[in-house]
Amino acid sequence: MKALYVTDRSSVGDERFLELLDTLAGAPELTVQLREREASDREGLEWARRARERLGPATPLYVNGRFDIALAAGAAGVHLPSSGLPLARVRANTPRGFHIGVSTHSAAEACEAIESGADLVVIGPIFETPSKLAYGAPLGSSELARLPPRSSQAGEVYAIGGIDEDRLAELDAYRDRISGVAAIRLFQEAADPSRLAERLAAR
């Protein structure tokens, strides 16, 4: 199973965050999405460059929301929020081989992103999670059954929202629909993030 670590530097502090990146460098089947929502352009670029350096070339890095910063930092791609720039516009203004991820909040939105050529699609929240309580009830794992089979997808699809190791078994029935799981706290609260990544990759 593949995994996507969505960062939240503010909740763990700079030192712990950099340690996390060092620990996860080269982890199998792992992609990292850097979220720096409150940072200035200069700070965002600096953190993207730090993340790229710490993770090394073997771990794909996506920068949330800003394809200009992603390009300047040498990241693999950009991840677009559901309310972000249209995928087609970003594709038209980035070089060949640059990857584009998209956040979605239903199977219908995920299918549209897949059909539009997104390289990476995140769907959720699947389970209840504190950061999304204001947006209503979670989708539930059964929503994943409405996704197209992985065999027909050119990109990767990740389930997000309330994901922990105890709930991974609930997603096994949809392994033919999703490539893996995405999470913030799963990685940031792990006693050993590197071993966690290895366990996920071995599933």
MDAnalysis code that builds the backbone (N, CA, C; Angstrom):
import MDAnalysis as mda
import numpy as np

u = mda.Universe.empty(609, n_residues=203, atom_resindex=np.repeat(np.arange(203), 3), trajectory=True)
u.add_TopologyAttr("name", ["N", "CA", "C"] * 203)
u.add_TopologyAttr("resid", np.arange(1, 204))
u.add_TopologyAttr("resname", ["MET", "LYS", "ALA", "LEU", "TYR", "VAL", "THR", "ASP", "ARG", "SER", "SER", "VAL", "GLY", "ASP", "GLU", "ARG", "PHE", "LEU", "GLU", "LEU", "LEU", "ASP", "THR", "LEU", "ALA", "GLY", "ALA", "PRO", "GLU", "LEU", "THR", "VAL", "GLN", "LEU", "ARG", "GLU", "ARG", "GLU", "ALA", "SER", "ASP", "ARG", "GLU", "GLY", "LEU", "GLU", "TRP", "ALA", "ARG", "ARG", "ALA", "ARG", "GLU", "ARG", "LEU", "GLY", "PRO", "ALA", "THR", "PRO", "LEU", "TYR", "VAL", "ASN", "GLY", "ARG", "PHE", "ASP", "ILE", "ALA", "LEU", "ALA", "ALA", "GLY", "ALA", "ALA", "GLY", "VAL", "HIS", "LEU", "PRO", "SER", "SER", "GLY", "LEU", "PRO", "LEU", "ALA", "ARG", "VAL", "ARG", "ALA", "ASN", "THR", "PRO", "ARG", "GLY", "PHE", "HIS", "ILE", "GLY", "VAL", "SER", "THR", "HIS", "SER", "ALA", "ALA", "GLU", "ALA", "CYS", "GLU", "ALA", "ILE", "GLU", "SER", "GLY", "ALA", "ASP", "LEU", "VAL", "VAL", "ILE", "GLY", "PRO", "ILE", "PHE", "GLU", "THR", "PRO", "SER", "LYS", "LEU", "ALA", "TYR", "GLY", "ALA", "PRO", "LEU", "GLY", "SER", "SER", "GLU", "LEU", "ALA", "ARG", "LEU", "PRO", "PRO", "ARG", "SER", "SER", "GLN", "ALA", "GLY", "GLU", "VAL", "TYR", "ALA", "ILE", "GLY", "GLY", "ILE", "ASP", "GLU", "ASP", "ARG", "LEU", "ALA", "GLU", "LEU", "ASP", "ALA", "TYR", "ARG", "ASP", "ARG", "ILE", "SER", "GLY", "VAL", "ALA", "ALA", "ILE", "ARG", "LEU", "PHE", "GLN", "GLU", "ALA", "ALA", "ASP", "PRO", "SER", "ARG", "LEU", "ALA", "GLU", "ARG", "LEU", "ALA", "ALA", "ARG"])
u.atoms.positions = np.array([
    [0.844, -1.194, 0.000],
    [0.000, 0.000, 0.000],
    [0.881, 1.245, 0.000],
    [0.530, 2.192, -0.868],
    [1.272, 3.444, -0.906],
    [0.752, 4.396, 0.170],
    [1.559, 5.410, 0.476],
    [1.173, 6.360, 1.513],
    [1.550, 7.775, 1.098],
    [0.735, 8.720, 1.563],
    [0.970, 10.141, 1.320],
    [0.978, 10.850, 2.672],
    [2.112, 11.414, 3.043],
    [2.212, 12.191, 4.272],
    [1.918, 13.647, 3.937],
    [0.830, 14.168, 4.506],
    [0.455, 15.572, 4.330],
    [0.975, 16.325, 5.545],
    [1.845, 17.288, 5.342],
    [2.552, 17.905, 6.456],
    [1.724, 18.964, 7.177],
    [2.038, 19.129, 8.456],
    [1.467, 20.194, 9.284],
    [2.568, 20.640, 10.247],
    [3.488, 21.414, 9.723],
    [4.668, 21.828, 10.491],
    [4.299, 22.586, 11.756],
    [3.252, 23.406, 11.680],
    [2.890, 24.248, 12.814],
    [2.479, 23.434, 14.037],
    [1.972, 22.237, 13.828],
    [1.488, 21.437, 14.963],
    [2.596, 20.662, 15.662],
    [3.748, 20.518, 15.018],
    [4.842, 19.764, 15.636],
    [6.082, 20.611, 15.899],
    [6.169, 21.788, 15.275],
    [7.336, 22.634, 15.451],
    [8.403, 22.341, 14.412],
    [9.250, 23.321, 14.163],
    [10.243, 23.226, 13.084],
    [11.220, 22.073, 13.292],
    [11.745, 21.939, 14.503],
    [12.769, 20.920, 14.748],
    [12.215, 19.517, 14.538],
    [11.059, 19.244, 15.110],
    [10.437, 17.937, 14.947],
    [10.078, 17.677, 13.487],
    [9.629, 18.713, 12.797],
    [9.251, 18.570, 11.394],
    [10.458, 18.176, 10.552],
    [11.587, 18.833, 10.766],
    [12.791, 18.498, 10.003],
    [13.270, 17.091, 10.333],
    [13.139, 16.686, 11.587],
    [13.487, 15.313, 11.966],
    [12.605, 14.304, 11.234],
    [11.312, 14.635, 11.118],
    [10.383, 13.763, 10.400],
    [10.813, 13.584, 8.951],
    [11.158, 14.675, 8.309],
    [11.580, 14.597, 6.912],
    [12.834, 13.751, 6.773],
    [13.789, 13.939, 7.677],
    [15.013, 13.132, 7.633],
    [14.695, 11.651, 7.808],
    [13.797, 11.360, 8.750],
    [13.441, 9.975, 9.038],
    [12.743, 9.306, 7.861],
    [11.931, 10.086, 7.136],
    [11.130, 9.531, 6.044],
    [11.846, 9.535, 4.697],
    [13.027, 10.116, 4.645],
    [13.768, 10.168, 3.384],
    [13.985, 8.770, 2.830],
    [13.552, 8.554, 1.608],
    [13.742, 7.268, 0.958],
    [12.808, 6.171, 1.413],
    [11.796, 6.510, 2.234],
    [10.851, 5.491, 2.704],
    [10.126, 4.879, 1.510],
    [9.896, 3.575, 1.538],
    [9.278, 2.906, 0.387],
    [7.832, 3.345, 0.163],
    [7.470, 3.539, -1.097],
    [6.086, 3.811, -1.513],
    [5.495, 5.060, -0.843],
    [6.352, 6.025, -0.497],
    [5.890, 7.225, 0.193],
    [6.018, 8.469, -0.676],
    [4.980, 9.300, -0.647],
    [4.990, 10.630, -1.252],
    [4.689, 11.626, -0.136],
    [5.245, 12.832, -0.242],
    [5.017, 13.866, 0.766],
    [4.378, 15.081, 0.108],
    [3.323, 15.585, 0.751],
    [2.687, 16.823, 0.302],
    [2.985, 17.897, 1.335],
    [3.690, 18.935, 0.923],
    [4.075, 20.031, 1.819],
    [2.978, 21.090, 1.836],
    [2.408, 21.317, 3.030],
    [1.390, 22.351, 3.201],
    [1.959, 23.463, 4.067],
    [2.041, 24.654, 3.500],
    [2.540, 25.832, 4.215],
    [1.549, 26.970, 3.998],
    [0.338, 26.797, 4.511],
    [-0.743, 27.728, 4.222],
    [-0.513, 29.129, 4.774],
    [0.154, 29.228, 5.914],
    [0.333, 30.524, 6.562],
    [1.653, 31.191, 6.199],
    [2.496, 30.513, 5.463],
    [3.825, 31.041, 5.153],
    [3.756, 32.071, 4.033],
    [4.676, 33.042, 4.087],
    [4.823, 33.987, 2.981],
    [5.405, 33.244, 1.785],
    [5.411, 33.890, 0.635],
    [5.979, 33.261, -0.560],
    [7.430, 32.854, -0.315],
    [8.204, 33.752, 0.279],
    [9.618, 33.470, 0.526],
    [9.773, 32.301, 1.496],
    [8.989, 32.304, 2.566],
    [9.049, 31.216, 3.543],
    [8.602, 29.900, 2.921],
    [7.536, 29.963, 2.122],
    [7.042, 28.759, 1.473],
    [8.083, 28.136, 0.567],
    [8.783, 28.982, -0.182],
    [9.835, 28.484, -1.068],
    [10.988, 27.903, -0.261],
    [11.344, 28.564, 0.825],
    [12.440, 28.066, 1.652],
    [12.108, 26.701, 2.249],
    [10.879, 26.546, 2.742],
    [10.493, 25.253, 3.315],
    [10.387, 24.172, 2.248],
    [9.948, 24.554, 1.066],
    [9.890, 23.576, -0.024],
    [11.295, 23.111, -0.400],
    [12.227, 24.035, -0.439],
    [13.610, 23.662, -0.754],
    [14.214, 22.797, 0.345],
    [13.902, 23.133, 1.595],
    [14.393, 22.318, 2.706],
    [13.814, 20.904, 2.632],
    [12.514, 20.837, 2.367],
    [11.874, 19.528, 2.278],
    [12.465, 18.702, 1.146],
    [12.687, 19.335, -0.001],
    [13.264, 18.624, -1.139],
    [14.652, 18.088, -0.803],
    [15.443, 18.900, -0.114],
    [16.799, 18.489, 0.263],
    [16.768, 17.370, 1.297],
    [15.904, 17.501, 2.310],
    [15.855, 16.516, 3.387],
    [15.336, 15.171, 2.900],
    [14.336, 15.184, 2.051],
    [13.725, 13.942, 1.585],
    [14.583, 13.208, 0.569],
    [15.392, 13.953, -0.177],
    [16.219, 13.332, -1.195],
    [15.433, 13.024, -2.465],
    [16.115, 12.589, -3.494],
    [15.477, 12.396, -4.803],
    [14.525, 11.217, -4.898],
    [14.602, 10.275, -3.958],
    [13.790, 9.060, -4.071],
    [12.360, 9.236, -3.571],
    [12.095, 10.320, -2.832],
    [10.761, 10.541, -2.268],
    [10.077, 11.696, -2.978],
    [9.010, 11.442, -3.731],
    [8.322, 12.524, -4.446],
    [7.761, 13.566, -3.479],
    [7.937, 14.836, -3.825],
    [7.426, 15.942, -3.029],
    [6.448, 16.756, -3.863],
    [5.248, 16.974, -3.316],
    [4.262, 17.867, -3.910],
    [4.138, 19.090, -3.008],
    [3.978, 20.260, -3.605],
    [3.768, 21.491, -2.844],
    [2.302, 21.878, -2.948],
    [1.679, 22.109, -1.825],
    [0.254, 22.421, -1.812],
    [-0.030, 23.796, -2.404],
    [-0.868, 23.827, -3.425],
    [-1.436, 25.070, -3.925],
    [-0.612, 25.911, -4.877],
    [0.720, 25.842, -4.800],
    [1.569, 26.787, -5.537],
    [2.496, 26.053, -6.505],
    [2.107, 26.020, -7.779],
    [2.958, 25.325, -8.736],
    [4.223, 26.110, -9.035],
    [4.192, 27.450, -8.857],
    [5.396, 28.242, -9.069],
    [6.460, 27.909, -8.032],
    [6.043, 27.770, -6.777],
    [6.971, 27.396, -5.720],
    [7.459, 25.963, -5.926],
    [6.560, 25.074, -6.319],
    [6.945, 23.689, -6.585],
    [8.025, 23.616, -7.660],
    [7.850, 24.359, -8.724],
    [8.838, 24.368, -9.803],
    [10.164, 24.955, -9.340],
    [10.098, 26.062, -8.605],
    [11.320, 26.725, -8.142],
    [12.107, 25.859, -7.171],
    [11.393, 25.021, -6.409],
    [12.049, 24.176, -5.408],
    [12.495, 22.836, -5.966],
    [12.149, 22.552, -7.216],
    [12.501, 21.256, -7.797],
    [11.641, 20.122, -7.305],
    [10.412, 20.438, -6.892],
    [9.487, 19.410, -6.414],
    [8.936, 18.607, -7.593],
    [8.383, 17.449, -7.274],
    [7.831, 16.589, -8.320],
    [6.541, 17.150, -8.886],
    [5.793, 17.907, -8.052],
    [4.517, 18.410, -8.528],
    [3.860, 19.360, -7.553],
    [2.626, 19.706, -7.877],
    [1.802, 20.589, -7.051],
    [0.542, 19.833, -6.675],
    [0.009, 20.137, -5.488],
    [-1.267, 19.548, -5.089],
    [-2.292, 20.667, -4.975],
    [-3.377, 20.565, -5.747],
    [-4.384, 21.614, -5.822],
    [-5.529, 21.352, -4.857],
    [-5.856, 22.319, -3.997],
    [-7.056, 22.174, -3.162],
    [-8.289, 22.103, -4.050],
    [-9.392, 21.614, -3.490],
    [-10.611, 21.484, -4.286],
    [-11.080, 22.828, -4.827],
    [-10.730, 23.910, -4.128],
    [-11.111, 25.259, -4.574],
    [-9.956, 25.973, -5.271],
    [-8.927, 25.226, -5.641],
    [-7.737, 25.829, -6.242],
    [-7.872, 26.044, -7.730],
    [-6.747, 26.330, -8.364],
    [-6.715, 26.562, -9.796],
    [-7.205, 25.337, -10.562],
    [-7.816, 25.546, -11.723],
    [-8.234, 24.405, -12.541],
    [-7.033, 23.571, -12.985],
    [-7.206, 22.269, -12.962],
    [-6.115, 21.378, -13.347],
    [-5.609, 21.686, -14.756],
    [-6.528, 21.926, -15.679],
    [-6.134, 22.160, -17.072],
    [-5.249, 23.399, -17.202],
    [-5.547, 24.435, -16.421],
    [-4.731, 25.654, -16.495],
    [-3.320, 25.399, -15.969],
    [-3.228, 24.641, -14.881],
    [-1.914, 24.321, -14.321],
    [-1.130, 23.454, -15.295],
    [-1.803, 22.484, -15.894],
    [-1.146, 21.601, -16.856],
    [-0.588, 22.401, -18.037],
    [-1.337, 23.409, -18.467],
    [-0.916, 24.206, -19.617],
    [0.269, 25.121, -19.304],
    [0.511, 25.362, -18.015],
    [1.563, 26.296, -17.627],
    [2.724, 25.641, -16.889],
    [2.812, 24.330, -16.981],
    [3.914, 23.606, -16.358],
    [4.545, 22.657, -17.367],
    [5.794, 22.301, -17.150],
    [6.492, 21.468, -18.139],
    [6.036, 20.016, -18.139],
    [6.334, 19.345, -19.212],
    [6.035, 17.920, -19.336],
    [6.727, 17.162, -18.195],
    [6.028, 16.248, -17.594],
    [6.598, 15.465, -16.506],
    [6.318, 16.021, -15.124],
    [5.785, 17.256, -15.058],
    [5.422, 17.856, -13.780],
    [4.082, 17.273, -13.346],
    [3.992, 16.823, -12.102],
    [2.807, 16.108, -11.631],
    [1.813, 17.038, -10.950],
    [0.536, 16.683, -11.062],
    [-0.534, 17.499, -10.484],
    [-1.451, 16.602, -9.650],
    [-1.608, 16.979, -8.384],
    [-2.528, 16.298, -7.494],
    [-3.742, 17.175, -7.236],
    [-4.839, 16.550, -6.851],
    [-6.093, 17.270, -6.618],
    [-6.789, 16.700, -5.384],
    [-7.294, 17.589, -4.517],
    [-8.110, 17.158, -3.383],
    [-9.574, 17.113, -3.801],
    [-10.276, 16.059, -3.392],
    [-11.699, 15.910, -3.712],
    [-12.455, 15.472, -2.464],
    [-13.785, 15.695, -2.489],
    [-14.592, 15.418, -1.304],
    [-15.791, 14.516, -1.596],
    [-15.726, 13.804, -2.701],
    [-16.736, 12.809, -3.043],
    [-16.180, 11.939, -4.155],
    [-16.804, 10.789, -4.339],
    [-16.380, 9.918, -5.431],
    [-16.604, 10.591, -6.780],
    [-17.682, 11.371, -6.894],
    [-17.961, 12.058, -8.159],
    [-16.857, 13.046, -8.491],
    [-16.410, 13.818, -7.482],
    [-15.319, 14.766, -7.711],
    [-14.022, 14.025, -8.042],
    [-13.783, 12.923, -7.352],
    [-12.575, 12.145, -7.618],
    [-12.582, 11.591, -9.037],
    [-13.723, 11.096, -9.476],
    [-13.831, 10.570, -10.840],
    [-13.563, 11.659, -11.871],
    [-14.066, 12.854, -11.597],
    [-13.832, 13.969, -12.521],
    [-12.351, 14.306, -12.589],
    [-11.676, 14.301, -11.434],
    [-10.247, 14.592, -11.414],
    [-9.459, 13.508, -12.143],
    [-9.846, 12.260, -11.941],
    [-9.188, 11.154, -12.633],
    [-9.355, 11.300, -14.144],
    [-10.568, 11.594, -14.576],
    [-10.845, 11.741, -16.003],
    [-10.129, 12.947, -16.598],
    [-9.866, 13.959, -15.759],
    [-9.170, 15.167, -16.226],
    [-7.663, 14.996, -16.293],
    [-7.187, 13.841, -15.834],
    [-5.764, 13.545, -15.959],
    [-4.913, 13.861, -14.757],
    [-5.518, 13.967, -13.571],
    [-4.729, 14.200, -12.366],
    [-3.781, 13.024, -12.135],
    [-2.588, 13.325, -11.715],
    [-1.613, 12.279, -11.424],
    [-1.837, 11.675, -10.043],
    [-2.447, 12.464, -9.168],
    [-2.680, 12.031, -7.797],
    [-4.000, 12.640, -7.331],
    [-4.860, 11.820, -6.783],
    [-6.169, 12.283, -6.308],
    [-6.334, 11.867, -4.852],
    [-6.736, 12.813, -4.017],
    [-7.025, 12.526, -2.606],
    [-8.525, 12.668, -2.404],
    [-9.151, 11.677, -1.764],
    [-10.589, 11.721, -1.514],
    [-10.850, 11.567, -0.015],
    [-11.714, 12.434, 0.521],
    [-12.032, 12.341, 1.940],
    [-12.822, 13.548, 2.431],
    [-13.114, 13.588, 3.732],
    [-12.642, 12.649, 4.748],
    [-13.444, 11.345, 4.742],
    [-12.721, 10.241, 4.829],
    [-13.375, 8.934, 4.849],
    [-13.933, 8.632, 6.240],
    [-13.115, 8.860, 7.251],
    [-13.539, 8.661, 8.635],
    [-13.557, 10.011, 9.351],
    [-14.158, 10.040, 10.521],
    [-14.233, 11.284, 11.277],
    [-12.835, 11.752, 11.684],
    [-12.606, 13.046, 11.519],
    [-11.317, 13.626, 11.873],
    [-11.549, 15.025, 12.435],
    [-10.833, 15.424, 13.490],
    [-11.079, 16.709, 14.149],
    [-11.022, 17.915, 13.218],
    [-10.118, 17.899, 12.252],
    [-9.934, 19.066, 11.389],
    [-11.084, 19.285, 10.412],
    [-11.965, 18.272, 10.250],
    [-13.040, 18.375, 9.261],
    [-14.441, 18.308, 9.877],
    [-14.543, 18.377, 11.197],
    [-15.844, 18.255, 11.848],
    [-16.820, 19.341, 11.400],
    [-16.311, 20.531, 11.103],
    [-17.177, 21.644, 10.720],
    [-17.807, 21.451, 9.347],
    [-17.288, 20.487, 8.581],
    [-17.777, 20.290, 7.208],
    [-18.824, 19.189, 7.096],
    [-19.232, 18.636, 8.235],
    [-20.272, 17.629, 8.189],
    [-19.749, 16.223, 8.379],
    [-20.618, 15.261, 8.137],
    [-20.287, 13.852, 8.371],
    [-19.232, 13.361, 7.379],
    [-18.395, 12.414, 7.815],
    [-17.413, 11.830, 6.892],
    [-18.112, 11.029, 5.796],
    [-17.389, 10.775, 4.720],
    [-17.965, 10.054, 3.583],
    [-18.245, 8.595, 3.905],
    [-17.406, 7.996, 4.715],
    [-17.518, 6.564, 4.974],
    [-16.736, 5.771, 3.935],
    [-16.212, 4.646, 4.335],
    [-15.375, 3.859, 3.428],
    [-16.151, 3.348, 2.217],
    [-17.468, 3.177, 2.342],
    [-18.255, 2.657, 1.221],
    [-18.248, 3.597, 0.019],
    [-17.944, 4.885, 0.252],
    [-17.853, 5.843, -0.861],
    [-16.770, 5.429, -1.848],
    [-15.765, 4.731, -1.358],
    [-14.654, 4.320, -2.216],
    [-15.088, 3.306, -3.269],
    [-16.174, 2.599, -3.014],
    [-16.672, 1.615, -3.980],
    [-17.147, 2.280, -5.263],
    [-17.424, 3.577, -5.198],
    [-17.918, 4.304, -6.364],
    [-16.787, 4.804, -7.264],
    [-15.558, 4.586, -6.846],
    [-14.412, 4.977, -7.676],
    [-14.205, 3.965, -8.796],
    [-13.599, 4.384, -9.896],
    [-13.299, 3.427, -10.966],
    [-12.196, 2.470, -10.528],
    [-12.138, 1.287, -11.107],
    [-11.071, 0.343, -10.766],
    [-9.694, 0.938, -11.029],
    [-8.728, 0.543, -10.222],
    [-7.365, 1.050, -10.411],
    [-6.820, 0.713, -11.790],
    [-7.265, -0.388, -12.345],
    [-6.770, -0.804, -13.658],
    [-7.129, 0.196, -14.749],
    [-8.127, 1.041, -14.487],
    [-8.536, 2.035, -15.473],
    [-8.024, 3.432, -15.140],
    [-7.256, 3.551, -14.051],
    [-6.742, 4.852, -13.629],
    [-5.297, 5.027, -14.058],
    [-4.996, 6.186, -14.625],
    [-3.610, 6.472, -14.988],
    [-2.832, 7.003, -13.790],
    [-3.545, 7.642, -12.840],
    [-2.892, 8.210, -11.674],
    [-3.098, 7.357, -10.432],
    [-2.887, 7.990, -9.275],
    [-3.037, 7.309, -7.997],
    [-4.125, 7.983, -7.176],
    [-4.874, 7.187, -6.401],
    [-5.948, 7.709, -5.558],
    [-5.674, 7.315, -4.108],
    [-5.762, 8.310, -3.222],
    [-5.495, 8.094, -1.797],
    [-6.711, 8.478, -0.965],
    [-7.044, 7.623, -0.013],
    [-8.104, 7.924, 0.948],
    [-7.500, 8.706, 2.111],
    [-8.216, 9.744, 2.572],
    [-7.715, 10.572, 3.674],
    [-8.837, 10.817, 4.676],
    [-8.447, 11.139, 5.901],
    [-9.428, 11.520, 6.914],
    [-9.600, 10.470, 7.988],
    [-9.041, 10.714, 9.172],
    [-9.200, 9.782, 10.280],
    [-8.505, 8.457, 10.083],
    [-7.495, 8.423, 9.227],
    [-6.798, 7.166, 8.943],
    [-5.810, 6.845, 10.065],
    [-5.944, 5.678, 10.657],
    [-4.920, 5.163, 11.568],
    [-4.728, 3.685, 11.268],
    [-3.738, 3.080, 11.875],
    [-3.414, 1.693, 11.522],
    [-4.545, 0.725, 11.862],
    [-5.321, 1.061, 12.878],
    [-6.428, 0.184, 13.259],
    [-7.540, 0.161, 12.217],
    [-7.608, 1.200, 11.390],
    [-8.701, 1.292, 10.417],
    [-8.283, 0.835, 9.021],
    [-7.034, 0.476, 8.854],
    [-6.573, 0.072, 7.526],
    [-7.332, -1.147, 7.014],
    [-7.681, -2.056, 7.916],
    [-8.398, -3.265, 7.494],
    [-9.739, -2.931, 6.872],
    [-10.356, -1.810, 7.308],
    [-11.642, -1.397, 6.742],
    [-11.509, -0.948, 5.291],
    [-10.289, -0.636, 4.884],
    [-10.057, -0.171, 3.516],
    [-9.618, -1.290, 2.580],
    [-9.348, -2.471, 3.137],
    [-8.840, -3.563, 2.305],
    [-9.805, -3.945, 1.183],
    [-11.101, -3.803, 1.433],
    [-12.091, -4.170, 0.417],
    [-12.034, -3.249, -0.801],
    [-11.330, -2.119, -0.662],
    [-11.297, -1.126, -1.746],
    [-9.893, -0.968, -2.329],
    [-9.052, -1.974, -2.093],
    [-7.691, -1.905, -2.614],
    [-7.670, -1.933, -4.138],
    [-8.766, -2.394, -4.744],
    [-8.842, -2.366, -6.201],
    [-9.282, -0.998, -6.714],
    [-9.550, -0.058, -5.786],
    [-9.999, 1.296, -6.154],
    [-8.996, 2.367, -5.744],
    [-8.277, 2.145, -4.646],
    [-7.340, 3.152, -4.150],
    [-5.911, 2.615, -4.166],
    [-4.973, 3.530, -4.345],
    [-3.557, 3.160, -4.337],
    [-3.006, 3.100, -2.927],
    [-3.612, 3.900, -2.031],
    [-3.089, 3.945, -0.678],
    [-3.844, 4.921, 0.192],
    [-3.191, 5.353, 1.270],
    [-3.816, 6.240, 2.245],
    [-2.982, 7.501, 2.425],
    [-3.664, 8.590, 2.777],
    [-3.012, 9.862, 3.062],
    [-3.350, 10.264, 4.480],
    [-2.411, 10.902, 5.161],
    [-2.653, 11.258, 6.553],
    [-1.665, 12.309, 7.037],
    [-2.085, 13.010, 8.070],
    [-1.209, 13.949, 8.775],
    [-0.763, 13.322, 10.092],
    [-1.736, 13.135, 10.996],
    [-1.408, 12.669, 12.346],
    [-0.819, 11.263, 12.359],
    [-1.220, 10.429, 11.429],
    [-0.696, 9.065, 11.376],
    [0.828, 9.084, 11.379],
    [1.412, 10.005, 10.645],
    [2.871, 10.116, 10.573],
    [3.434, 10.982, 11.696],
    [2.787, 12.090, 11.971],
    [3.349, 13.033, 12.927],
    [3.252, 12.552, 14.374],
    [2.358, 11.623, 14.651],
    [2.234, 11.087, 16.000],
    [2.846, 9.697, 16.125],
    [3.443, 9.203, 15.061],
    [4.050, 7.870, 15.092],
    [5.328, 7.872, 15.930],
    [5.504, 6.829, 16.726],
    [6.728, 6.705, 17.518],
    [7.940, 6.516, 16.604],
    [7.732, 5.816, 15.498],
    [8.807, 5.577, 14.533],
    [8.217, 5.720, 13.124],
    [8.222, 6.937, 12.563],
    [7.610, 7.168, 11.252],
    [8.192, 6.299, 10.140],
    [9.485, 6.032, 10.208],
    [10.112, 5.213, 9.174],
    [9.574, 3.791, 9.187],
    [9.457, 3.201, 10.381],
    [8.895, 1.858, 10.487],
    [7.428, 1.844, 10.076],
    [6.715, 2.915, 10.399],
    [5.326, 3.038, 9.967],
    [5.240, 2.978, 8.452],
    [6.064, 3.753, 7.768],
    [6.063, 3.755, 6.308],
    [6.367, 2.360, 5.767],
    [7.272, 1.657, 6.412],
    [7.615, 0.301, 5.978],
    [6.434, -0.647, 6.159],
    [5.730, -0.513, 7.277],
    [4.559, -1.377, 7.516],
    [3.474, -1.120, 6.476],
    [3.259, 0.149, 6.160],
    [2.239, 0.487, 5.165],
    [2.620, -0.088, 3.792],
    [3.878, 0.072, 3.438],
    [4.338, -0.411, 2.132],
    [4.247, -1.925, 2.013],
    [4.316, -2.600, 3.142],
    [4.289, -4.069, 3.137],
    [2.870, -4.632, 3.105],
    [1.853, -3.789, 3.270],
    [0.472, -4.277, 3.283],
    [0.039, -4.719, 1.891],
])
